[in-house]
Amino acid sequence: MKLHYYEETDSLYVELLDRPSAETLEIADGLNVDLDANGGVVGFDIDQASTRLDLTTLETTALPLRATRAG
């Protein structure tokens, strides 16, 4: 899973799988879900992320992580 923040558009993309998306559905105002060719969820796009979320802290709880990276 990867988090991508795009400052120029103030959007946060939560990439769940490294697969191309085949379809995007708006499931709520400013919240889109990307689906692969089989209908599986690839990721979520959150518009106006800095006004909807606290982007200053990232916390994980009990994830079976093998590696973490910050960029």
Predicted model as a PDB file, atoms N, CA, C, CB and O in Angstrom, pLDDT in the B-factor column:
MODEL        1                                                                  
ATOM      1  N   MET A   1       0.848  -1.162   0.000  1.00 93.00           N  
ATOM      2  CA  MET A   1       0.000   0.000   0.000  1.00 93.00           C  
ATOM      3  C   MET A   1       0.897   1.230   0.000  1.00 93.00           C  
ATOM      4  CB  MET A   1      -0.967  -0.005   1.215  1.00 93.00           C  
ATOM      5  O   MET A   1       1.906   1.283   0.704  1.00 93.00           O  
ATOM      6  N   LYS A   2       0.506   2.228  -0.812  1.00 94.00           N  
ATOM      7  CA  LYS A   2       1.259   3.475  -0.883  1.00 94.00           C  
ATOM      8  C   LYS A   2       0.299   4.649  -0.771  1.00 94.00           C  
ATOM      9  CB  LYS A   2       2.075   3.558  -2.197  1.00 94.00           C  
ATOM     10  O   LYS A   2      -0.839   4.592  -1.235  1.00 94.00           O  
ATOM     11  N   LEU A   3       0.783   5.711  -0.145  1.00 96.00           N  
ATOM     12  CA  LEU A   3       0.036   6.962  -0.071  1.00 96.00           C  
ATOM     13  C   LEU A   3       0.753   7.978  -0.948  1.00 96.00           C  
ATOM     14  CB  LEU A   3      -0.092   7.473   1.411  1.00 96.00           C  
ATOM     15  O   LEU A   3       1.964   8.166  -0.830  1.00 96.00           O  
ATOM     16  N   HIS A   4       0.008   8.628  -1.821  1.00 96.00           N  
ATOM     17  CA  HIS A   4       0.561   9.644  -2.716  1.00 96.00           C  
ATOM     18  C   HIS A   4      -0.196  10.946  -2.464  1.00 96.00           C  
ATOM     19  CB  HIS A   4       0.455   9.203  -4.229  1.00 96.00           C  
ATOM     20  O   HIS A   4      -1.411  11.012  -2.652  1.00 96.00           O  
ATOM     21  N   TYR A   5       0.529  11.980  -2.039  1.00 97.00           N  
ATOM     22  CA  TYR A   5      -0.099  13.293  -1.863  1.00 97.00           C  
ATOM     23  C   TYR A   5       0.366  14.208  -2.981  1.00 97.00           C  
ATOM     24  CB  TYR A   5       0.241  13.906  -0.468  1.00 97.00           C  
ATOM     25  O   TYR A   5       1.563  14.324  -3.242  1.00 97.00           O  
ATOM     26  N   TYR A   6      -0.586  14.859  -3.639  1.00 97.00           N  
ATOM     27  CA  TYR A   6      -0.298  15.779  -4.737  1.00 97.00           C  
ATOM     28  C   TYR A   6      -0.686  17.190  -4.288  1.00 97.00           C  
ATOM     29  CB  TYR A   6      -1.068  15.367  -6.047  1.00 97.00           C  
ATOM     30  O   TYR A   6      -1.857  17.570  -4.300  1.00 97.00           O  
ATOM     31  N   GLU A   7       0.341  17.954  -3.891  1.00 96.00           N  
ATOM     32  CA  GLU A   7       0.118  19.291  -3.341  1.00 96.00           C  
ATOM     33  C   GLU A   7      -0.587  20.210  -4.332  1.00 96.00           C  
ATOM     34  CB  GLU A   7       1.439  19.907  -2.921  1.00 96.00           C  
ATOM     35  O   GLU A   7      -1.448  21.000  -3.944  1.00 96.00           O  
ATOM     36  N   GLU A   8      -0.219  20.111  -5.628  1.00 97.00           N  
ATOM     37  CA  GLU A   8      -0.793  21.024  -6.624  1.00 97.00           C  
ATOM     38  C   GLU A   8      -2.308  20.862  -6.780  1.00 97.00           C  
ATOM     39  CB  GLU A   8      -0.122  20.802  -7.966  1.00 97.00           C  
ATOM     40  O   GLU A   8      -2.994  21.805  -7.174  1.00 97.00           O  
ATOM     41  N   THR A   9      -2.830  19.676  -6.474  1.00 97.00           N  
ATOM     42  CA  THR A   9      -4.279  19.456  -6.557  1.00 97.00           C  
ATOM     43  C   THR A   9      -4.891  19.176  -5.181  1.00 97.00           C  
ATOM     44  CB  THR A   9      -4.582  18.291  -7.506  1.00 97.00           C  
ATOM     45  O   THR A   9      -6.100  18.978  -5.067  1.00 97.00           O  
ATOM     46  N   ASP A  10      -4.063  19.159  -4.148  1.00 98.00           N  
ATOM     47  CA  ASP A  10      -4.490  18.850  -2.789  1.00 98.00           C  
ATOM     48  C   ASP A  10      -5.305  17.563  -2.754  1.00 98.00           C  
ATOM     49  CB  ASP A  10      -5.306  20.006  -2.211  1.00 98.00           C  
ATOM     50  O   ASP A  10      -6.396  17.507  -2.187  1.00 98.00           O  
ATOM     51  N   SER A  11      -4.740  16.529  -3.377  1.00 98.00           N  
ATOM     52  CA  SER A  11      -5.427  15.233  -3.373  1.00 98.00           C  
ATOM     53  C   SER A  11      -4.508  14.166  -2.793  1.00 98.00           C  
ATOM     54  CB  SER A  11      -5.879  14.839  -4.806  1.00 98.00           C  
ATOM     55  O   SER A  11      -3.286  14.223  -2.931  1.00 98.00           O  
ATOM     56  N   LEU A  12      -5.128  13.204  -2.149  1.00 98.00           N  
ATOM     57  CA  LEU A  12      -4.414  12.078  -1.575  1.00 98.00           C  
ATOM     58  C   LEU A  12      -4.897  10.820  -2.269  1.00 98.00           C  
ATOM     59  CB  LEU A  12      -4.623  11.991  -0.032  1.00 98.00           C  
ATOM     60  O   LEU A  12      -6.095  10.539  -2.305  1.00 98.00           O  
ATOM     61  N   TYR A  13      -3.954  10.063  -2.821  1.00 98.00           N  
ATOM     62  CA  TYR A  13      -4.299   8.803  -3.463  1.00 98.00           C  
ATOM     63  C   TYR A  13      -3.785   7.672  -2.595  1.00 98.00           C  
ATOM     64  CB  TYR A  13      -3.711   8.715  -4.901  1.00 98.00           C  
ATOM     65  O   TYR A  13      -2.594   7.613  -2.290  1.00 98.00           O  
ATOM     66  N   VAL A  14      -4.671   6.774  -2.194  1.00 98.00           N  
ATOM     67  CA  VAL A  14      -4.325   5.601  -1.412  1.00 98.00           C  
ATOM     68  C   VAL A  14      -4.289   4.431  -2.381  1.00 98.00           C  
ATOM     69  CB  VAL A  14      -5.344   5.356  -0.232  1.00 98.00           C  
ATOM     70  O   VAL A  14      -5.328   3.921  -2.801  1.00 98.00           O  
ATOM     71  N   GLU A  15      -3.078   4.014  -2.728  1.00 98.00           N  
ATOM     72  CA  GLU A  15      -2.885   2.911  -3.675  1.00 98.00           C  
ATOM     73  C   GLU A  15      -2.853   1.602  -2.896  1.00 98.00           C  
ATOM     74  CB  GLU A  15      -1.569   3.098  -4.506  1.00 98.00           C  
ATOM     75  O   GLU A  15      -1.938   1.348  -2.114  1.00 98.00           O  
ATOM     76  N   LEU A  16      -3.859   0.788  -3.123  1.00 97.00           N  
ATOM     77  CA  LEU A  16      -3.947  -0.489  -2.414  1.00 97.00           C  
ATOM     78  C   LEU A  16      -3.224  -1.598  -3.151  1.00 97.00           C  
ATOM     79  CB  LEU A  16      -5.395  -0.876  -2.208  1.00 97.00           C  
ATOM     80  O   LEU A  16      -2.587  -2.448  -2.529  1.00 97.00           O  
ATOM     81  N   LEU A  17      -3.320  -1.595  -4.480  1.00 97.00           N  
ATOM     82  CA  LEU A  17      -2.666  -2.606  -5.306  1.00 97.00           C  
ATOM     83  C   LEU A  17      -1.932  -1.928  -6.457  1.00 97.00           C  
ATOM     84  CB  LEU A  17      -3.695  -3.632  -5.843  1.00 97.00           C  
ATOM     85  O   LEU A  17      -2.400  -0.922  -6.989  1.00 97.00           O  
ATOM     86  N   ASP A  18      -0.796  -2.474  -6.837  1.00 95.00           N  
ATOM     87  CA  ASP A  18      -0.025  -1.947  -7.961  1.00 95.00           C  
ATOM     88  C   ASP A  18      -0.554  -2.567  -9.255  1.00 95.00           C  
ATOM     89  CB  ASP A  18       1.502  -2.241  -7.783  1.00 95.00           C  
ATOM     90  O   ASP A  18       0.094  -3.411  -9.874  1.00 95.00           O  
ATOM     91  N   ARG A  19      -1.744  -2.124  -9.641  1.00 95.00           N  
ATOM     92  CA  ARG A  19      -2.409  -2.587 -10.856  1.00 95.00           C  
ATOM     93  C   ARG A  19      -3.018  -1.393 -11.572  1.00 95.00           C  
ATOM     94  CB  ARG A  19      -3.497  -3.648 -10.531  1.00 95.00           C  
ATOM     95  O   ARG A  19      -3.352  -0.393 -10.935  1.00 95.00           O  
ATOM     96  N   PRO A  20      -3.165  -1.483 -12.886  1.00 96.00           N  
ATOM     97  CA  PRO A  20      -3.843  -0.394 -13.595  1.00 96.00           C  
ATOM     98  C   PRO A  20      -5.332  -0.388 -13.275  1.00 96.00           C  
ATOM     99  CB  PRO A  20      -3.628  -0.521 -15.114  1.00 96.00           C  
ATOM    100  O   PRO A  20      -5.946  -1.437 -13.077  1.00 96.00           O  
ATOM    101  N   SER A  21      -5.890   0.797 -13.230  1.00 96.00           N  
ATOM    102  CA  SER A  21      -7.332   0.891 -13.014  1.00 96.00           C  
ATOM    103  C   SER A  21      -8.046   0.877 -14.362  1.00 96.00           C  
ATOM    104  CB  SER A  21      -7.694   2.175 -12.213  1.00 96.00           C  
ATOM    105  O   SER A  21      -7.540   1.393 -15.359  1.00 96.00           O  
ATOM    106  N   ALA A  22      -9.221   0.280 -14.366  1.00 98.00           N  
ATOM    107  CA  ALA A  22     -10.032   0.202 -15.578  1.00 98.00           C  
ATOM    108  C   ALA A  22     -11.248   1.105 -15.484  1.00 98.00           C  
ATOM    109  CB  ALA A  22     -10.470  -1.234 -15.836  1.00 98.00           C  
ATOM    110  O   ALA A  22     -11.843   1.472 -16.497  1.00 98.00           O  
ATOM    111  N   GLU A  23     -11.615   1.464 -14.248  1.00 98.00           N  
ATOM    112  CA  GLU A  23     -12.819   2.267 -14.047  1.00 98.00           C  
ATOM    113  C   GLU A  23     -12.683   3.064 -12.769  1.00 98.00           C  
ATOM    114  CB  GLU A  23     -14.079   1.380 -14.001  1.00 98.00           C  
ATOM    115  O   GLU A  23     -12.103   2.587 -11.794  1.00 98.00           O  
ATOM    116  N   THR A  24     -13.217   4.280 -12.765  1.00 98.00           N  
ATOM    117  CA  THR A  24     -13.248   5.117 -11.573  1.00 98.00           C  
ATOM    118  C   THR A  24     -14.691   5.460 -11.255  1.00 98.00           C  
ATOM    119  CB  THR A  24     -12.402   6.403 -11.766  1.00 98.00           C  
ATOM    120  O   THR A  24     -15.446   5.902 -12.122  1.00 98.00           O  
ATOM    121  N   LEU A  25     -15.064   5.251 -10.005  1.00 98.00           N  
ATOM    122  CA  LEU A  25     -16.416   5.573  -9.555  1.00 98.00           C  
ATOM    123  C   LEU A  25     -16.356   6.631  -8.466  1.00 98.00           C  
ATOM    124  CB  LEU A  25     -17.144   4.308  -9.043  1.00 98.00           C  
ATOM    125  O   LEU A  25     -15.539   6.533  -7.551  1.00 98.00           O  
ATOM    126  N   GLU A  26     -17.211   7.642  -8.556  1.00 98.00           N  
ATOM    127  CA  GLU A  26     -17.323   8.617  -7.481  1.00 98.00           C  
ATOM    128  C   GLU A  26     -18.319   8.056  -6.481  1.00 98.00           C  
ATOM    129  CB  GLU A  26     -17.768  10.034  -8.013  1.00 98.00           C  
ATOM    130  O   GLU A  26     -19.503   7.918  -6.787  1.00 98.00           O  
ATOM    131  N   ILE A  27     -17.837   7.728  -5.278  1.00 97.00           N  
ATOM    132  CA  ILE A  27     -18.719   7.120  -4.289  1.00 97.00           C  
ATOM    133  C   ILE A  27     -19.268   8.139  -3.292  1.00 97.00           C  
ATOM    134  CB  ILE A  27     -17.982   6.029  -3.548  1.00 97.00           C  
ATOM    135  O   ILE A  27     -20.234   7.858  -2.582  1.00 97.00           O  
ATOM    136  N   ALA A  28     -18.660   9.311  -3.238  1.00 97.00           N  
ATOM    137  CA  ALA A  28     -19.136  10.441  -2.444  1.00 97.00           C  
ATOM    138  C   ALA A  28     -18.484  11.680  -3.038  1.00 97.00           C  
ATOM    139  CB  ALA A  28     -18.794  10.276  -0.899  1.00 97.00           C  
ATOM    140  O   ALA A  28     -17.541  11.572  -3.822  1.00 97.00           O  
ATOM    141  N   ASP A  29     -18.973  12.838  -2.674  1.00 97.00           N  
ATOM    142  CA  ASP A  29     -18.410  14.079  -3.187  1.00 97.00           C  
ATOM    143  C   ASP A  29     -16.930  14.161  -2.833  1.00 97.00           C  
ATOM    144  CB  ASP A  29     -19.170  15.298  -2.626  1.00 97.00           C  
ATOM    145  O   ASP A  29     -16.575  14.233  -1.656  1.00 97.00           O  
ATOM    146  N   GLY A  30     -16.068  14.151  -3.845  1.00 96.00           N  
ATOM    147  CA  GLY A  30     -14.628  14.254  -3.626  1.00 96.00           C  
ATOM    148  C   GLY A  30     -13.946  12.964  -3.239  1.00 96.00           C  
ATOM    149  O   GLY A  30     -12.770  12.978  -2.874  1.00 96.00           O  
ATOM    150  N   LEU A  31     -14.657  11.838  -3.308  1.00 98.00           N  
ATOM    151  CA  LEU A  31     -14.062  10.544  -2.990  1.00 98.00           C  
ATOM    152  C   LEU A  31     -14.329   9.588  -4.142  1.00 98.00           C  
ATOM    153  CB  LEU A  31     -14.627   9.976  -1.653  1.00 98.00           C  
ATOM    154  O   LEU A  31     -15.472   9.233  -4.428  1.00 98.00           O  
ATOM    155  N   ASN A  32     -13.248   9.181  -4.796  1.00 98.00           N  
ATOM    156  CA  ASN A  32     -13.339   8.295  -5.954  1.00 98.00           C  
ATOM    157  C   ASN A  32     -12.629   6.983  -5.652  1.00 98.00           C  
ATOM    158  CB  ASN A  32     -12.733   8.963  -7.212  1.00 98.00           C  
ATOM    159  O   ASN A  32     -11.624   6.953  -4.942  1.00 98.00           O  
ATOM    160  N   VAL A  33     -13.166   5.910  -6.199  1.00 98.00           N  
ATOM    161  CA  VAL A  33     -12.539   4.596  -6.046  1.00 98.00           C  
ATOM    162  C   VAL A  33     -12.159   4.090  -7.430  1.00 98.00           C  
ATOM    163  CB  VAL A  33     -13.494   3.584  -5.317  1.00 98.00           C  
ATOM    164  O   VAL A  33     -12.959   4.134  -8.364  1.00 98.00           O  
ATOM    165  N   ASP A  34     -10.929   3.610  -7.547  1.00 98.00           N  
ATOM    166  CA  ASP A  34     -10.450   3.024  -8.804  1.00 98.00           C  
ATOM    167  C   ASP A  34     -10.595   1.512  -8.729  1.00 98.00           C  
ATOM    168  CB  ASP A  34      -8.967   3.423  -9.088  1.00 98.00           C  
ATOM    169  O   ASP A  34     -10.231   0.889  -7.732  1.00 98.00           O  
ATOM    170  N   LEU A  35     -11.135   0.929  -9.804  1.00 98.00           N  
ATOM    171  CA  LEU A  35     -11.342  -0.505  -9.890  1.00 98.00           C  
ATOM    172  C   LEU A  35     -10.517  -1.080 -11.027  1.00 98.00           C  
ATOM    173  CB  LEU A  35     -12.826  -0.830 -10.083  1.00 98.00           C  
ATOM    174  O   LEU A  35     -10.298  -0.419 -12.042  1.00 98.00           O  
ATOM    175  N   ASP A  36     -10.058  -2.323 -10.854  1.00 97.00           N  
ATOM    176  CA  ASP A  36      -9.345  -2.995 -11.932  1.00 97.00           C  
ATOM    177  C   ASP A  36     -10.347  -3.644 -12.886  1.00 97.00           C  
ATOM    178  CB  ASP A  36      -8.364  -4.052 -11.367  1.00 97.00           C  
ATOM    179  O   ASP A  36     -11.555  -3.494 -12.702  1.00 97.00           O  
ATOM    180  N   ALA A  37      -9.874  -4.347 -13.880  1.00 97.00           N  
ATOM    181  CA  ALA A  37     -10.736  -4.942 -14.902  1.00 97.00           C  
ATOM    182  C   ALA A  37     -11.693  -5.985 -14.336  1.00 97.00           C  
ATOM    183  CB  ALA A  37      -9.890  -5.570 -15.981  1.00 97.00           C  
ATOM    184  O   ALA A  37     -12.725  -6.273 -14.943  1.00 97.00           O  
ATOM    185  N   ASN A  38     -11.357  -6.555 -13.172  1.00 96.00           N  
ATOM    186  CA  ASN A  38     -12.216  -7.555 -12.545  1.00 96.00           C  
ATOM    187  C   ASN A  38     -13.151  -6.970 -11.493  1.00 96.00           C  
ATOM    188  CB  ASN A  38     -11.370  -8.624 -11.919  1.00 96.00           C  
ATOM    189  O   ASN A  38     -13.893  -7.702 -10.838  1.00 96.00           O  
ATOM    190  N   GLY A  39     -13.115  -5.641 -11.332  1.00 97.00           N  
ATOM    191  CA  GLY A  39     -13.962  -4.989 -10.335  1.00 97.00           C  
ATOM    192  C   GLY A  39     -13.355  -4.899  -8.958  1.00 97.00           C  
ATOM    193  O   GLY A  39     -14.014  -4.456  -8.017  1.00 97.00           O  
ATOM    194  N   GLY A  40     -12.092  -5.317  -8.820  1.00 97.00           N  
ATOM    195  CA  GLY A  40     -11.398  -5.213  -7.534  1.00 97.00           C  
ATOM    196  C   GLY A  40     -10.925  -3.795  -7.267  1.00 97.00           C  
ATOM    197  O   GLY A  40     -10.598  -3.062  -8.201  1.00 97.00           O  
ATOM    198  N   VAL A  41     -10.888  -3.407  -6.017  1.00 98.00           N  
ATOM    199  CA  VAL A  41     -10.469  -2.055  -5.641  1.00 98.00           C  
ATOM    200  C   VAL A  41      -8.959  -1.928  -5.757  1.00 98.00           C  
ATOM    201  CB  VAL A  41     -10.928  -1.716  -4.205  1.00 98.00           C  
ATOM    202  O   VAL A  41      -8.208  -2.707  -5.169  1.00 98.00           O  
ATOM    203  N   VAL A  42      -8.525  -0.931  -6.528  1.00 98.00           N  
ATOM    204  CA  VAL A  42      -7.104  -0.635  -6.722  1.00 98.00           C  
ATOM    205  C   VAL A  42      -6.659   0.494  -5.801  1.00 98.00           C  
ATOM    206  CB  VAL A  42      -6.825  -0.264  -8.189  1.00 98.00           C  
ATOM    207  O   VAL A  42      -5.554   0.457  -5.260  1.00 98.00           O  
ATOM    208  N   GLY A  43      -7.524   1.506  -5.621  1.00 98.00           N  
ATOM    209  CA  GLY A  43      -7.164   2.634  -4.776  1.00 98.00           C  
ATOM    210  C   GLY A  43      -8.290   3.624  -4.624  1.00 98.00           C  
ATOM    211  O   GLY A  43      -9.345   3.502  -5.246  1.00 98.00           O  
ATOM    212  N   PHE A  44      -8.035   4.626  -3.767  1.00 97.00           N  
ATOM    213  CA  PHE A  44      -8.990   5.690  -3.495  1.00 97.00           C  
ATOM    214  C   PHE A  44      -8.324   7.032  -3.732  1.00 97.00           C  
ATOM    215  CB  PHE A  44      -9.532   5.595  -2.054  1.00 97.00           C  
ATOM    216  O   PHE A  44      -7.141   7.202  -3.436  1.00 97.00           O  
ATOM    217  N   ASP A  45      -9.066   7.976  -4.258  1.00 98.00           N  
ATOM    218  CA  ASP A  45      -8.583   9.334  -4.447  1.00 98.00           C  
ATOM    219  C   ASP A  45      -9.462  10.262  -3.624  1.00 98.00           C  
ATOM    220  CB  ASP A  45      -8.587   9.740  -5.957  1.00 98.00           C  
ATOM    221  O   ASP A  45     -10.686  10.243  -3.757  1.00 98.00           O  
ATOM    222  N   ILE A  46      -8.838  11.078  -2.768  1.00 98.00           N  
ATOM    223  CA  ILE A  46      -9.557  11.999  -1.897  1.00 98.00           C  
ATOM    224  C   ILE A  46      -9.202  13.418  -2.314  1.00 98.00           C  
ATOM    225  CB  ILE A  46      -9.214  11.749  -0.393  1.00 98.00           C  
ATOM    226  O   ILE A  46      -8.060  13.850  -2.158  1.00 98.00           O  
ATOM    227  N   ASP A  47     -10.183  14.143  -2.845  1.00 98.00           N  
ATOM    228  CA  ASP A  47      -9.988  15.541  -3.231  1.00 98.00           C  
ATOM    229  C   ASP A  47     -10.024  16.432  -1.997  1.00 98.00           C  
ATOM    230  CB  ASP A  47     -11.063  15.985  -4.248  1.00 98.00           C  
ATOM    231  O   ASP A  47     -10.662  16.094  -1.000  1.00 98.00           O  
ATOM    232  N   GLN A  48      -9.337  17.573  -2.065  1.00 98.00           N  
ATOM    233  CA  GLN A  48      -9.251  18.548  -0.962  1.00 98.00           C  
ATOM    234  C   GLN A  48      -8.834  17.849   0.332  1.00 98.00           C  
ATOM    235  CB  GLN A  48     -10.612  19.275  -0.763  1.00 98.00           C  
ATOM    236  O   GLN A  48      -9.409  18.075   1.396  1.00 98.00           O  
ATOM    237  N   ALA A  49      -7.834  17.009   0.209  1.00 98.00           N  
ATOM    238  CA  ALA A  49      -7.407  16.161   1.326  1.00 98.00           C  
ATOM    239  C   ALA A  49      -7.008  16.949   2.562  1.00 98.00           C  
ATOM    240  CB  ALA A  49      -6.257  15.299   0.899  1.00 98.00           C  
ATOM    241  O   ALA A  49      -7.332  16.544   3.678  1.00 98.00           O  
ATOM    242  N   SER A  50      -6.312  18.064   2.390  1.00 97.00           N  
ATOM    243  CA  SER A  50      -5.830  18.796   3.561  1.00 97.00           C  
ATOM    244  C   SER A  50      -6.953  19.451   4.349  1.00 97.00           C  
ATOM    245  CB  SER A  50      -4.837  19.846   3.138  1.00 97.00           C  
ATOM    246  O   SER A  50      -6.763  19.790   5.517  1.00 97.00           O  
ATOM    247  N   THR A  51      -8.118  19.636   3.740  1.00 96.00           N  
ATOM    248  CA  THR A  51      -9.250  20.206   4.469  1.00 96.00           C  
ATOM    249  C   THR A  51     -10.139  19.118   5.063  1.00 96.00           C  
ATOM    250  CB  THR A  51     -10.072  21.105   3.549  1.00 96.00           C  
ATOM    251  O   THR A  51     -10.981  19.403   5.915  1.00 96.00           O  
ATOM    252  N   ARG A  52      -9.959  17.879   4.622  1.00 96.00           N  
ATOM    253  CA  ARG A  52     -10.778  16.764   5.117  1.00 96.00           C  
ATOM    254  C   ARG A  52     -10.047  15.885   6.114  1.00 96.00           C  
ATOM    255  CB  ARG A  52     -11.245  15.919   3.965  1.00 96.00           C  
ATOM    256  O   ARG A  52     -10.678  15.235   6.948  1.00 96.00           O  
ATOM    257  N   LEU A  53      -8.714  15.857   6.037  1.00 95.00           N  
ATOM    258  CA  LEU A  53      -7.906  14.941   6.837  1.00 95.00           C  
ATOM    259  C   LEU A  53      -6.776  15.669   7.541  1.00 95.00           C  
ATOM    260  CB  LEU A  53      -7.342  13.833   5.964  1.00 95.00           C  
ATOM    261  O   LEU A  53      -6.364  16.747   7.112  1.00 95.00           O  
ATOM    262  N   ASP A  54      -6.274  15.087   8.620  1.00 95.00           N  
ATOM    263  CA  ASP A  54      -5.055  15.574   9.255  1.00 95.00           C  
ATOM    264  C   ASP A  54      -3.887  14.874   8.571  1.00 95.00           C  
ATOM    265  CB  ASP A  54      -5.058  15.312  10.814  1.00 95.00           C  
ATOM    266  O   ASP A  54      -3.622  13.701   8.834  1.00 95.00           O  
ATOM    267  N   LEU A  55      -3.201  15.583   7.705  1.00 94.00           N  
ATOM    268  CA  LEU A  55      -2.095  15.011   6.939  1.00 94.00           C  
ATOM    269  C   LEU A  55      -0.748  15.155   7.644  1.00 94.00           C  
ATOM    270  CB  LEU A  55      -2.025  15.663   5.581  1.00 94.00           C  
ATOM    271  O   LEU A  55       0.287  14.806   7.077  1.00 94.00           O  
ATOM    272  N   THR A  56      -0.753  15.662   8.868  1.00 94.00           N  
ATOM    273  CA  THR A  56       0.507  15.902   9.571  1.00 94.00           C  
ATOM    274  C   THR A  56       1.028  14.673  10.304  1.00 94.00           C  
ATOM    275  CB  THR A  56       0.335  17.028  10.549  1.00 94.00           C  
ATOM    276  O   THR A  56       2.193  14.640  10.698  1.00 94.00           O  
ATOM    277  N   THR A  57       0.186  13.666  10.493  1.00 92.00           N  
ATOM    278  CA  THR A  57       0.579  12.480  11.241  1.00 92.00           C  
ATOM    279  C   THR A  57       0.094  11.235  10.512  1.00 92.00           C  
ATOM    280  CB  THR A  57       0.017  12.524  12.682  1.00 92.00           C  
ATOM    281  O   THR A  57      -1.027  11.195  10.006  1.00 92.00           O  
ATOM    282  N   LEU A  58       0.945  10.230  10.464  1.00 88.00           N  
ATOM    283  CA  LEU A  58       0.574   8.927   9.911  1.00 88.00           C  
ATOM    284  C   LEU A  58       0.810   7.896  11.001  1.00 88.00           C  
ATOM    285  CB  LEU A  58       1.397   8.585   8.605  1.00 88.00           C  
ATOM    286  O   LEU A  58       1.924   7.762  11.507  1.00 88.00           O  
ATOM    287  N   GLU A  59      -0.224   7.180  11.356  1.00 88.00           N  
ATOM    288  CA  GLU A  59      -0.132   6.196  12.426  1.00 88.00           C  
ATOM    289  C   GLU A  59      -0.613   4.848  11.917  1.00 88.00           C  
ATOM    290  CB  GLU A  59      -0.951   6.639  13.656  1.00 88.00           C  
ATOM    291  O   GLU A  59      -1.617   4.764  11.210  1.00 88.00           O  
ATOM    292  N   THR A  60       0.099   3.807  12.276  1.00 87.00           N  
ATOM    293  CA  THR A  60      -0.326   2.449  11.944  1.00 87.00           C  
ATOM    294  C   THR A  60      -0.454   1.660  13.243  1.00 87.00           C  
ATOM    295  CB  THR A  60       0.682   1.758  10.958  1.00 87.00           C  
ATOM    296  O   THR A  60       0.242   1.929  14.223  1.00 87.00           O  
ATOM    297  N   THR A  61      -1.344   0.695  13.230  1.00 90.00           N  
ATOM    298  CA  THR A  61      -1.546  -0.139  14.412  1.00 90.00           C  
ATOM    299  C   THR A  61      -1.565  -1.601  13.995  1.00 90.00           C  
ATOM    300  CB  THR A  61      -2.861   0.240  15.147  1.00 90.00           C  
ATOM    301  O   THR A  61      -2.416  -2.018  13.209  1.00 90.00           O  
ATOM    302  N   ALA A  62      -0.646  -2.361  14.509  1.00 88.00           N  
ATOM    303  CA  ALA A  62      -0.596  -3.808  14.359  1.00 88.00           C  
ATOM    304  C   ALA A  62      -0.577  -4.289  12.915  1.00 88.00           C  
ATOM    305  CB  ALA A  62      -1.754  -4.411  15.053  1.00 88.00           C  
ATOM    306  O   ALA A  62      -1.143  -5.341  12.615  1.00 88.00           O  
ATOM    307  N   LEU A  63       0.054  -3.552  12.021  1.00 87.00           N  
ATOM    308  CA  LEU A  63       0.204  -4.012  10.652  1.00 87.00           C  
ATOM    309  C   LEU A  63       1.408  -4.951  10.564  1.00 87.00           C  
ATOM    310  CB  LEU A  63       0.364  -2.812   9.681  1.00 87.00           C  
ATOM    311  O   LEU A  63       2.440  -4.693  11.185  1.00 87.00           O  
ATOM    312  N   PRO A  64       1.286  -6.025   9.808  1.00 90.00           N  
ATOM    313  CA  PRO A  64       2.428  -6.949   9.680  1.00 90.00           C  
ATOM    314  C   PRO A  64       3.407  -6.447   8.626  1.00 90.00           C  
ATOM    315  CB  PRO A  64       1.944  -8.372   9.316  1.00 90.00           C  
ATOM    316  O   PRO A  64       3.576  -7.068   7.577  1.00 90.00           O  
ATOM    317  N   LEU A  65       4.049  -5.318   8.914  1.00 87.00           N  
ATOM    318  CA  LEU A  65       4.939  -4.665   7.956  1.00 87.00           C  
ATOM    319  C   LEU A  65       6.276  -5.383   7.853  1.00 87.00           C  
ATOM    320  CB  LEU A  65       5.162  -3.213   8.347  1.00 87.00           C  
ATOM    321  O   LEU A  65       6.846  -5.812   8.856  1.00 87.00           O  
ATOM    322  N   ARG A  66       6.762  -5.505   6.626  1.00 88.00           N  
ATOM    323  CA  ARG A  66       8.120  -5.997   6.394  1.00 88.00           C  
ATOM    324  C   ARG A  66       9.075  -4.833   6.188  1.00 88.00           C  
ATOM    325  CB  ARG A  66       8.159  -6.940   5.178  1.00 88.00           C  
ATOM    326  O   ARG A  66      10.271  -4.936   6.458  1.00 88.00           O  
ATOM    327  N   ALA A  67       8.522  -3.718   5.703  1.00 87.00           N  
ATOM    328  CA  ALA A  67       9.370  -2.548   5.455  1.00 87.00           C  
ATOM    329  C   ALA A  67       8.510  -1.299   5.500  1.00 87.00           C  
ATOM    330  CB  ALA A  67      10.106  -2.662   4.085  1.00 87.00           C  
ATOM    331  O   ALA A  67       7.314  -1.339   5.211  1.00 87.00           O  
ATOM    332  N   THR A  68       9.137  -0.189   5.866  1.00 86.00           N  
ATOM    333  CA  THR A  68       8.504   1.123   5.775  1.00 86.00           C  
ATOM    334  C   THR A  68       9.457   2.050   5.057  1.00 86.00           C  
ATOM    335  CB  THR A  68       8.128   1.683   7.183  1.00 86.00           C  
ATOM    336  O   THR A  68      10.674   1.940   5.202  1.00 86.00           O  
ATOM    337  N   ARG A  69       8.907   2.956   4.288  1.00 86.00           N  
ATOM    338  CA  ARG A  69       9.704   3.947   3.562  1.00 86.00           C  
ATOM    339  C   ARG A  69       9.021   5.292   3.640  1.00 86.00           C  
ATOM    340  CB  ARG A  69       9.912   3.529   2.087  1.00 86.00           C  
ATOM    341  O   ARG A  69       7.792   5.373   3.627  1.00 86.00           O  
ATOM    342  N   ALA A  70       9.794   6.328   3.720  1.00 83.00           N  
ATOM    343  CA  ALA A  70       9.288   7.699   3.688  1.00 83.00           C  
ATOM    344  C   ALA A  70      10.041   8.438   2.611  1.00 83.00           C  
ATOM    345  CB  ALA A  70       9.441   8.410   5.072  1.00 83.00           C  
ATOM    346  O   ALA A  70      11.252   8.274   2.462  1.00 83.00           O  
ATOM    347  N   GLY A  71       9.334   9.242   1.867  1.00 77.00           N  
ATOM    348  CA  GLY A  71       9.992   9.951   0.785  1.00 77.00           C  
ATOM    349  C   GLY A  71       9.658  11.391   0.729  1.00 77.00           C  
ATOM    350  O   GLY A  71      10.152  12.105  -0.143  1.00 77.00           O  
TER     351      GLY A  71                                                      
ENDMDL                                                                          
END                                                                             
